[in-house]
Amino acid sequence: MPHHLAHLLVLALVATVLPGADPVQALIKANCLECHDADVAKGDLRLDTLKPVEQDPAGMATWMKIQARVAEGEMPPKKKLGASDSASFTSALEKQLLAADGKRRKTDGRVPLRRLNRVEYEHTLEDLFAIHAMEVKEILPADPLSGGFDNIATVQELSYVQIGRYLEATDHALGAAMALRPRPETRVLRQKLQDSKMFNEKDGKRLPEGKSESRYVDEWVVLTRQKNNAQGQWLLDDSMPEPGFYRFRIRCRGVEIDCPGSGDAKDVKLLPPTVNHVAGLQIPEGRFLHFFDVPAQAGVVEFTIWLHGTERLSLFCATLDDRNPPEQLTKAYRGPGIAVEWVEQEGPLLDQWPPESHRRLFGDLPLAKWDRASGLKEPRQAMIGTSVQPRAWRGPGGPFMVVSKDPEHDSARLLRAFMERAFRRPLEEGEVQRYQALALAALTDKRCFQDAMRLAYQAVLSAPDFLFLRETPGKLDAYALAARLSYFLWRSMPDESLLKQARSGALLRTETLRSETERMLNDRKAGRLTQDFTDQWLDLARIYDTVPDRQLYPEYFCDNHLIESQLQEVRSYFDELVRADLGTRHLYAGDFAMINERLAQLYGIPGITGTALRKVALPADSPRGGFITQGGVLKVTANGTTTSPVKRGAFIIDRILGRPAPPPPADAGSIEPDTRGTVTIREQLDQHRANAACASCHQRIDPPGFALESFDVMGAARTRYRSNGKGEEVKLGVGVRNVRFRQGPVVDNGAPTGDSAAGMAALRQLLQKDEAQVARNLITRLIAYATSAPVTISDQPQVELILKDARARKFGLRTLIHGVVQSELFRSK
């Protein structure tokens, strides 16, 4: 809400209201249009176009902000309103809001018709076809955000472009699900790195003997930092065409390579490593598949991962420091390395053929080779792969077709089973026949059975009953409740166990709903809730949007292992809060962390080795604890070059406290931290707060923001800013290079002058004092995320009831989730 609204409210509340007039509109009309009309529009607020909420329900959010600010005494900022003035305004406005909201709910319900967002759409297709992983969401346009979430019904759109993209995504998914080819052979492919093209070819030509860019020592290829590169990506020669699970075995060891530069490989020594090394597999586009600890002694590392098919893989050496080793053995070099002998892939690992995805479309109908003598048109090209770039299958003996001796019967039978799963409810009379007609018409046109059925299946997956959640105003029926629960906890369709409870009607009972919630929270698919909710609530989806400045922060240059660890830390921590039902105090003051060796190095915690995250108790005097001091959160609240107490403070009061600051006035100016070392951010903000229009909000924003100034752009603790201009010289090396930055001014993490709070301890005291509001904010966000509708004024009593019931368990996160699911808000449209 704009700061100039303070003037509006002061004038409004002291105005004389005519008997019988609307006290809200009368006060505004009499006193405020002079500054908030088309000519002036101070603070970007047009009161001449802001209609009463009963005339334009879309303006309810604006009116609710006005009502909340006045009720909490935050507006106007310069002068506190008298109790009677505040009550008069807020009471009148509250009655209008409740009346308008109640009228809307009688006809439309609390939640408008909403469709699956692209994350839910992708997960639904994965579960519908029983495919472990599928890439389709990138085909679809991004979903609009409201209140930080991308599944809010009121802002969703459905354009011709989106319909076209849904058809494209559906066609892609069906192609991935169909297995119109013989069972693929499970192969074991072992690649000896000394024979790899990566180390023996350049521009497609074989390198002369001894000119490889890596060192061959006995059976090993020793990987070091590539010349002029951040972290070496060592491409593997072959990619597996089939999607599925693959078992990888890698024979490797961590080393310290000692090369005297004689040019003779016999003189090179591989010494025990001086650091614990981490390596991983990735695709060159940057999707990290798996990180693993490199053993200090020669051994075989083994793991299983899903591949989409036709993906080019590379080894990623996460812990090799920033050195420029010479390319050949003729130059002296000593430093860390990872020695690899071979990489072995085994797969795809198949339980059955055809796979379950194919069986869900065609059951046990057999395959036969197509030929022209059949009188049928040639089948569509069979595709392989579950990524957005599948490849055409051109194996021997094809093309193949699904054979049905009774196409009319089989098409109806298969469609019925598929539609009941896809529509998440029992089918109505005649529904199957409407979609079957598409298949029958294609069969009449001499198309083969799978192509005819593909048309019908594509129509099902493009139908409103699949794309939208079907709900009617009032209490949700059992199937609608099952869908709402599964899309909340799993971001996907209900499974058979949940649908069974819906069929019997038992899901409508409180105890059954609670037991199903428990079952689903304990399922691995609950990880989708963890990832999606934290990505949006804490802005983690933007973690790769910024890159630490290489000159100011050379130790972070391209440290993707650190970033991936930060993401996993937040998710593992959230999972632990849910598992153990830990209270909302752990959002800002937890006594443990979920960390690995790389995060422990960042946080200065000794004794942690290995890449696996584990629960670690924090010392009593640790500045760490809770989401607010985790590296991932601190990274997304910085810009890579600098930190800003304004940005971090606004994040805390919004995402943790749920009391967001209004946007700054147009004439407020900007705060750009100075990396030249000439002026501190505190000095800039002291001048900024001299502007009366800015001071009121900065009183709330700056204290938590300054407390977090003790952490740099990636979350490491610091006592000095870094400068690329003035400051003390730093004698420090990162890799083999001396750093270029200088020690800038001392970090002052105390609150601005006039406030007694200082540092993390004071910030935690501030949040602890308002712990109920922290819990209330989390409840509000969970409700919006779970129901696809923001909390309105009519919902606030339900929020307070959930809050009251959870107080005895210290607002445990699992308790809050159960409270949301059991609420009338969740169980009604």
Salt bridges, closest charged atoms under 4 A:
ASP48 OD1 - ARG46 NE 2.81
GLU74 OE1 - ARG69 NE 3.87
GLU74 OE1 - ARG700 NE 3.94
ASP101 OD1 - ARG104 NH2 2.57
ASP101 OD2 - ARG105 NH2 3.14
GLU120 OE1 - ARG114 NH1 2.86
GLU120 OE2 - ARG491 NH2 2.86
GLU122 OE2 - LYS137 NZ 3.40
GLU126 OE1 - HIS123 ND1 3.06
GLU126 OE1 - ARG528 NH2 3.73
ASP127 OD2 - LYS525 NZ 3.75
ASP127 OD2 - ARG528 NH1 2.85
GLU135 OE2 - ARG287 NH1 3.59
GLU135 OE2 - HIS308 NE2 3.48
ASP143 OD1 - ARG115 NH1 3.00
ASP171 OD1 - ARG380 NH1 2.89
ASP171 OD1 - ARG454 NH2 3.25
GLU242 OE1 - ARG181 NH2 2.81
GLU256 OE2 - ARG334 NE 3.80
ASP258 OD2 - ARG334 NH1 3.67
GLU302 OE2 - ARG247 NE 3.81
GLU302 OE1 - ARG249 NE 3.35
GLU311 OE2 - ARG287 NH1 2.88
ASP321 OD1 - ARG323 NE 2.66
ASP322 OD2 - ARG550 NH2 3.26
ASP322 OD2 - ARG737 NH1 2.91
GLU341 OE2 - LYS192 NZ 3.66
GLU341 OE1 - ARG251 NE 2.54
GLU344 OE1 - ARG190 NH2 2.86
GLU344 OE2 - ARG249 NH1 2.50
GLU346 OE1 - ARG247 NH1 2.91
GLU346 OE1 - ARG249 NH2 3.30
GLU356 OE2 - ARG360 NE 3.06
ASP364 OD1 - ARG359 NH1 2.84
ASP410 OD1 - ARG413 NH2 3.00
GLU428 OE2 - ARG470 NH2 2.60
GLU431 OE2 - ARG425 NH2 2.82
ASP445 OD2 - LYS377 NZ 2.99
ASP445 OD2 - ARG447 NE 3.88
ASP465 OD1 - ARG425 NH2 2.98
ASP465 OD1 - ARG470 NH1 2.95
GLU471 OE1 - ARG484 NH2 3.06
ASP495 OD2 - ARG519 NH1 2.97
GLU496 OE2 - ARG503 NH1 2.72
GLU511 OE2 - ARG509 NE 3.50
GLU516 OE1 - ARG519 NH2 2.82
GLU518 OE2 - ARG814 NE 2.75
GLU518 OE2 - HIS818 NE2 2.70
ASP532 OD2 - ARG491 NE 3.23
ASP535 OD1 - ARG571 NH2 3.33
ASP539 OD2 - ARG542 NH1 3.40
ASP539 OD2 - ARG655 NH2 3.69
ASP545 OD2 - ARG542 NE 3.69
GLU555 OE2 - ARG722 NH2 2.87
ASP559 OD2 - ARG598 NE 2.92
GLU576 OE2 - ARG579 NH2 2.70
GLU576 OE2 - LYS615 NZ 3.16
ASP581 OD2 - ARG809 NE 2.84
ASP591 OD1 - HIS586 NE2 4.00
ASP654 OD2 - ARG655 NE 3.30
ASP654 OD1 - ARG781 NH2 2.84
ASP674 OD1 - ARG676 NE 2.80
ASP686 OD1 - ARG689 NH2 2.33
ASP702 OD2 - ARG689 NH1 2.45
ASP702 OD1 - HIS698 ND1 3.00
GLU709 OE1 - ARG718 NH2 3.69
GLU728 OE2 - ARG720 NH2 3.16
ASP748 OD2 - ARG682 NE 3.15
ASP770 OD2 - ARG659 NH1 2.51
ASP795 OD1 - ARG105 NH2 2.52
ASP795 OD2 - ARG110 NE 2.93
GLU800 OE2 - ARG776 NE 2.66
GLU824 OE1 - LYS475 NZ 2.33
